[in-house]
Amino acid sequence: MVGGIRNRNFKGPARSTLALLAFIAACFGAALAGSAFTTPSVPEWYDSLIKPSFTPPNWLFGPVWSVLYLAMAIAGWLVWRQRESSATLPLMLFAGQLVLNVLWSILFFGLQAPGIALVEILTLWVAIFATLLSFWRISKIAGWLFVPYLVWVSFATILNLEIWRLNS
């Protein structure tokens, strides 16, 4: 109560900022979890694979994923801010695709199984697309923020396919 009038926005900005930080932490936590399986395998296994000519240099993956994880976090936060009951499913899809994102690193790098990872990344692609569509219905900006992620995972799917094919 402020001057006898209840101020509904008193904690709003702080709560919103904390929520944004939580989405950023969740996304970069997923990145950290995924990189725990990626980093040890890159020098020994990944570098020894036959890769297609369109494979990006290793140094590019970190910056690209950093931008994508930040965009994902902002998109999730924008949907969360709507606080609509219709945001529950989109946020569940968001969490699900984040788990699938980490799982791909475990399968591809940790288990060194590009074939299994290919099946998983196709599932991830569907989850990202479903999340994008559900976000779009709530916030066009959130939907657009997922487009680069979908494009990158589309490219990663082709790369995964070719690595599997070339090394089978």
QUIVEN-V214734 format. One record per pair of residues at least 24 apart in sequence whose ideal C-beta (glycine too) atoms are under 10 Angstrom apart, sorted by sequence separation. I is the first residue (numbers start at 1). J is the second residue. D is the distance in Angstrom with one decimal. If there is no record, write none. Layout:
i->I j->J d->D
i->I j->J d->D
This chain:
i->100 j->124 d->4.2
i->128 j->152 d->9.6
i->129 j->153 d->9.3
i->72 j->97 d->8.5
i->73 j->98 d->9.9
i->99 j->124 d->9.5
i->100 j->125 d->9.2
i->125 j->150 d->7.3
i->128 j->153 d->5.8
i->129 j->154 d->9.6
i->35 j->61 d->9.5
i->72 j->98 d->7.6
i->97 j->123 d->9.4
i->98 j->124 d->9.8
i->100 j->126 d->9.2
i->101 j->127 d->8.7
i->127 j->153 d->9.6
i->128 j->154 d->9.1
i->35 j->62 d->8.6
i->38 j->65 d->9.9
i->96 j->123 d->9.8
i->97 j->124 d->6.4
i->100 j->127 d->5.4
i->101 j->128 d->8.5
i->96 j->124 d->9.5
i->97 j->125 d->9.3
i->99 j->127 d->8.9
i->100 j->128 d->8.4
i->125 j->153 d->5.5
i->69 j->98 d->9.3
i->72 j->101 d->8.8
i->97 j->126 d->9.1
i->98 j->127 d->9.1
i->124 j->153 d->6.2
i->125 j->154 d->6.7
i->35 j->65 d->8.7
i->97 j->127 d->4.0
i->98 j->128 d->9.9
i->31 j->62 d->9.1
i->34 j->65 d->8.5
i->96 j->127 d->5.6
i->97 j->128 d->5.2
i->122 j->153 d->9.8
i->125 j->156 d->8.9
i->69 j->101 d->9.0
i->96 j->128 d->9.9
i->97 j->129 d->9.2
i->121 j->153 d->6.9
i->124 j->156 d->8.9
i->125 j->157 d->6.0
i->68 j->101 d->9.6
i->94 j->127 d->9.2
i->97 j->130 d->7.9
i->98 j->131 d->9.2
i->121 j->154 d->9.6
i->124 j->157 d->8.4
i->31 j->65 d->6.1
i->93 j->127 d->6.5
i->94 j->128 d->9.6
i->96 j->130 d->8.7
i->97 j->131 d->5.2
i->30 j->65 d->10.0
i->31 j->66 d->7.6
i->34 j->69 d->9.9
i->93 j->128 d->8.9
i->96 j->131 d->7.9
i->97 j->132 d->9.3
i->121 j->156 d->6.5
i->122 j->157 d->6.6
i->65 j->101 d->9.5
i->93 j->129 d->9.8
i->94 j->130 d->9.9
i->95 j->131 d->9.4
i->121 j->157 d->5.0
i->28 j->65 d->9.6
i->31 j->68 d->9.1
i->32 j->69 d->9.9
i->93 j->130 d->5.4
i->94 j->131 d->5.4
i->121 j->158 d->9.9
i->27 j->65 d->9.8
i->28 j->66 d->8.2
i->31 j->69 d->5.2
i->93 j->131 d->4.3
i->121 j->159 d->9.4
i->122 j->160 d->9.1
i->27 j->66 d->9.8
i->30 j->69 d->7.3
i->31 j->70 d->10.0
i->92 j->131 d->9.3
i->93 j->132 d->9.1
i->117 j->156 d->9.8
i->118 j->157 d->7.4
i->121 j->160 d->5.4
i->122 j->161 d->9.4
i->29 j->69 d->9.5
i->90 j->130 d->8.9
i->91 j->131 d->9.1
i->93 j->133 d->9.0
i->94 j->134 d->8.4
i->117 j->157 d->9.8
i->120 j->160 d->9.1
i->121 j->161 d->8.8
i->27 j->68 d->8.7
i->28 j->69 d->5.7
i->31 j->72 d->9.9
i->89 j->130 d->9.3
i->90 j->131 d->6.6
i->93 j->134 d->5.6
i->94 j->135 d->7.6
i->119 j->160 d->9.8
i->27 j->69 d->4.2
i->28 j->70 d->8.2
i->30 j->72 d->8.8
i->89 j->131 d->9.7
i->90 j->132 d->9.5
i->92 j->134 d->9.1
i->93 j->135 d->8.3
i->118 j->160 d->5.0
i->26 j->69 d->9.3
i->27 j->70 d->7.2
i->30 j->73 d->9.9
i->90 j->133 d->8.8
i->91 j->134 d->8.8
i->117 j->160 d->5.9
i->118 j->161 d->5.8
i->27 j->71 d->8.9
i->28 j->72 d->9.8
i->90 j->134 d->3.7
i->91 j->135 d->9.2
i->118 j->162 d->10.0
i->24 j->69 d->8.1
i->27 j->72 d->5.1
i->28 j->73 d->7.6
i->89 j->134 d->6.1
i->90 j->135 d->5.4
i->114 j->159 d->9.8
i->115 j->160 d->9.2
i->118 j->163 d->8.8
i->119 j->164 d->10.0
i->23 j->69 d->9.9
i->24 j->70 d->7.0
i->26 j->72 d->9.0
i->27 j->73 d->4.3
i->90 j->136 d->9.2
i->114 j->160 d->6.0
i->115 j->161 d->9.6
i->117 j->163 d->9.0
i->118 j->164 d->5.4
i->23 j->70 d->9.7
i->26 j->73 d->7.1
i->27 j->74 d->9.2
i->87 j->134 d->8.7
i->90 j->137 d->7.7
i->91 j->138 d->9.6
i->114 j->161 d->8.5
i->117 j->164 d->7.8
i->118 j->165 d->9.3
i->24 j->72 d->9.4
i->25 j->73 d->8.3
i->27 j->75 d->9.6
i->86 j->134 d->8.7
i->87 j->135 d->9.1
i->89 j->137 d->10.0
i->90 j->138 d->6.1
i->94 j->142 d->9.5
i->101 j->149 d->9.1
i->108 j->156 d->9.5
i->114 j->162 d->9.5
i->115 j->163 d->9.8
i->116 j->164 d->9.3
i->23 j->72 d->8.0
i->24 j->73 d->4.4
i->27 j->76 d->7.6
i->90 j->139 d->9.3
i->97 j->146 d->9.1
i->104 j->153 d->8.9
i->114 j->163 d->5.2
i->115 j->164 d->5.1
i->23 j->73 d->4.1
i->24 j->74 d->8.2
i->26 j->76 d->7.7
i->27 j->77 d->10.0
i->87 j->137 d->9.6
i->114 j->164 d->3.9
i->115 j->165 d->9.5
i->22 j->73 d->8.8
i->23 j->74 d->7.4
i->86 j->137 d->7.5
i->87 j->138 d->5.8
i->113 j->164 d->9.0
i->114 j->165 d->8.9
i->21 j->73 d->9.0
i->23 j->75 d->8.5
i->24 j->76 d->9.3
i->79 j->131 d->9.3
i->86 j->138 d->6.5
i->87 j->139 d->9.2
i->90 j->142 d->8.4
i->94 j->146 d->9.1
i->97 j->149 d->8.8
i->101 j->153 d->8.4
i->104 j->156 d->8.3
i->108 j->160 d->6.9
i->114 j->166 d->9.4
i->115 j->167 d->9.5
i->20 j->73 d->7.3
i->23 j->76 d->4.6
i->24 j->77 d->8.1
i->90 j->143 d->9.9
i->100 j->153 d->9.9
i->104 j->157 d->9.8
i->107 j->160 d->9.8
i->114 j->167 d->6.7
i->115 j->168 d->7.3
i->20 j->74 d->7.5
i->22 j->76 d->9.2
i->23 j->77 d->4.5
i->84 j->138 d->6.8
i->114 j->168 d->8.3
i->22 j->77 d->8.3
i->23 j->78 d->9.3
i->76 j->131 d->8.9
i->79 j->134 d->8.1
i->87 j->142 d->9.9
i->108 j->163 d->8.5
i->112 j->167 d->9.9
i->20 j->76 d->9.1
i->21 j->77 d->9.1
i->23 j->79 d->9.5
i->72 j->128 d->9.2
i->75 j->131 d->8.4
i->79 j->135 d->5.4
i->82 j->138 d->5.3
i->97 j->153 d->9.3
i->104 j->160 d->8.3
i->108 j->164 d->9.4
i->19 j->76 d->9.1
i->20 j->77 d->4.6
i->23 j->80 d->7.1
i->75 j->132 d->8.6
i->78 j->135 d->7.8
i->79 j->136 d->9.8
i->81 j->138 d->9.4
i->82 j->139 d->6.7
i->19 j->77 d->5.9
i->20 j->78 d->9.3
i->22 j->80 d->8.9
i->79 j->137 d->9.4
i->80 j->138 d->9.6
i->81 j->139 d->8.2
i->72 j->131 d->8.9
i->76 j->135 d->8.1
i->79 j->138 d->5.1
i->80 j->139 d->9.9
i->17 j->77 d->9.7
i->20 j->80 d->8.7
i->75 j->135 d->5.8
i->78 j->138 d->7.9
i->79 j->139 d->5.7
i->82 j->142 d->9.0
i->16 j->77 d->7.9
i->19 j->80 d->5.7
i->20 j->81 d->8.8
i->75 j->136 d->9.9
i->78 j->139 d->4.6
i->81 j->142 d->9.4
i->19 j->81 d->7.4
i->46 j->108 d->8.6
i->77 j->139 d->9.8
i->78 j->140 d->9.6
i->79 j->141 d->9.7
i->80 j->142 d->9.5
i->45 j->108 d->9.9
i->46 j->109 d->6.8
i->49 j->112 d->9.2
i->72 j->135 d->9.9
i->75 j->138 d->10.0
i->78 j->141 d->5.9
i->79 j->142 d->5.1
i->16 j->80 d->8.8
i->34 j->98 d->9.8
i->41 j->105 d->9.2
i->45 j->109 d->7.5
i->75 j->139 d->7.6
i->78 j->142 d->4.2
i->79 j->143 d->9.3
i->16 j->81 d->6.4
i->30 j->95 d->9.8
i->33 j->98 d->9.6
i->37 j->102 d->8.2
i->49 j->114 d->8.1
i->77 j->142 d->8.4
i->78 j->143 d->9.4
i->15 j->81 d->9.8
i->33 j->99 d->9.6
i->36 j->102 d->9.2
i->37 j->103 d->9.7
i->38 j->104 d->10.0
i->39 j->105 d->9.8
i->46 j->112 d->8.6
i->75 j->141 d->7.6
i->76 j->142 d->7.5
i->79 j->145 d->10.0
i->27 j->94 d->9.5
i->30 j->97 d->9.6
i->31 j->98 d->9.7
i->34 j->101 d->6.6
i->35 j->102 d->9.6
i->37 j->104 d->9.4
i->38 j->105 d->5.3
i->41 j->108 d->8.5
i->42 j->109 d->7.4
i->45 j->112 d->5.4
i->74 j->141 d->8.4
i->75 j->142 d->4.0
i->78 j->145 d->7.6
i->23 j->91 d->9.7
i->26 j->94 d->8.9
i->30 j->98 d->4.9
i->33 j->101 d->9.2
i->34 j->102 d->4.8
i->37 j->105 d->4.7
i->38 j->106 d->9.4
i->41 j->109 d->4.1
i->44 j->112 d->9.4
i->46 j->114 d->10.0
i->74 j->142 d->7.7
i->75 j->143 d->7.6
i->77 j->145 d->9.9
i->12 j->81 d->9.8
i->26 j->95 d->8.0
i->29 j->98 d->8.9
i->30 j->99 d->7.8
i->33 j->102 d->4.9
i->34 j->103 d->8.7
i->36 j->105 d->8.1
i->37 j->106 d->5.0
i->40 j->109 d->8.0
i->41 j->110 d->6.9
i->75 j->144 d->8.3
i->76 j->145 d->9.0
i->30 j->100 d->9.8
i->31 j->101 d->8.5
i->32 j->102 d->9.4
i->33 j->103 d->9.7
i->34 j->104 d->7.5
i->35 j->105 d->7.3
i->36 j->106 d->9.0
i->37 j->107 d->8.7
i->38 j->108 d->8.2
i->39 j->109 d->8.3
i->40 j->110 d->8.5
i->41 j->111 d->9.5
i->72 j->142 d->9.6
i->75 j->145 d->3.9
i->76 j->146 d->9.5
i->23 j->94 d->8.7
i->27 j->98 d->6.9
i->30 j->101 d->5.7
i->31 j->102 d->8.6
i->34 j->105 d->3.6
i->37 j->108 d->8.2
i->38 j->109 d->4.6
i->41 j->112 d->6.6
i->71 j->142 d->9.5
i->74 j->145 d->5.8
i->75 j->146 d->5.5
i->26 j->98 d->6.7
i->30 j->102 d->5.1
i->33 j->105 d->7.7
i->34 j->106 d->7.6
i->37 j->109 d->4.8
i->38 j->110 d->8.1
i->73 j->145 d->9.1
i->75 j->147 d->9.8
i->29 j->102 d->9.1
i->33 j->106 d->8.6
i->36 j->109 d->9.4
i->37 j->110 d->3.7
i->71 j->144 d->9.1
i->72 j->145 d->7.1
i->27 j->101 d->9.0
i->31 j->105 d->9.2
i->34 j->108 d->9.6
i->35 j->109 d->9.1
i->36 j->110 d->8.4
i->37 j->111 d->8.5
i->71 j->145 d->4.5
i->72 j->146 d->7.0
i->75 j->149 d->8.5
i->30 j->105 d->9.2
i->34 j->109 d->8.3
i->37 j->112 d->10.0
i->70 j->145 d->9.2
i->71 j->146 d->7.4
i->34 j->110 d->9.3
i->71 j->147 d->9.0
i->72 j->148 d->9.5
i->68 j->145 d->9.4
i->71 j->148 d->6.3
i->72 j->149 d->6.0
i->68 j->146 d->9.3
i->71 j->149 d->6.6
i->68 j->148 d->6.2
i->69 j->149 d->8.7
i->67 j->148 d->7.5
i->68 j->149 d->4.9
i->67 j->149 d->9.5
i->68 j->150 d->9.9
i->68 j->151 d->9.6
i->64 j->148 d->8.9
i->65 j->149 d->9.6
i->68 j->152 d->6.0
i->67 j->152 d->9.3
i->68 j->153 d->8.8
i->65 j->152 d->8.2
i->64 j->152 d->6.4
i->61 j->152 d->9.8
i->64 j->155 d->9.8
i->64 j->156 d->9.9
i->61 j->156 d->9.5
i->56 j->155 d->8.7
i->56 j->156 d->9.8
i->54 j->155 d->8.5
i->56 j->159 d->8.3
i->54 j->158 d->8.2
i->55 j->159 d->6.3
i->54 j->159 d->7.4
i->52 j->158 d->8.4
i->52 j->159 d->6.9
i->55 j->162 d->8.2
i->51 j->159 d->7.8
i->54 j->162 d->8.1
i->55 j->163 d->8.0
i->52 j->161 d->9.2
i->53 j->162 d->9.4
i->52 j->162 d->4.2
i->51 j->162 d->7.5
i->52 j->163 d->7.3
i->50 j->162 d->9.1
i->51 j->163 d->5.9
i->50 j->163 d->7.6
i->52 j->165 d->8.8
i->49 j->163 d->5.8
i->52 j->166 d->6.8
i->49 j->164 d->9.6
i->50 j->165 d->9.4
i->51 j->166 d->7.0
i->50 j->166 d->4.2
i->51 j->167 d->8.7
i->46 j->163 d->8.8
i->49 j->166 d->7.5
i->50 j->167 d->5.5
i->49 j->167 d->5.3
i->48 j->167 d->9.3
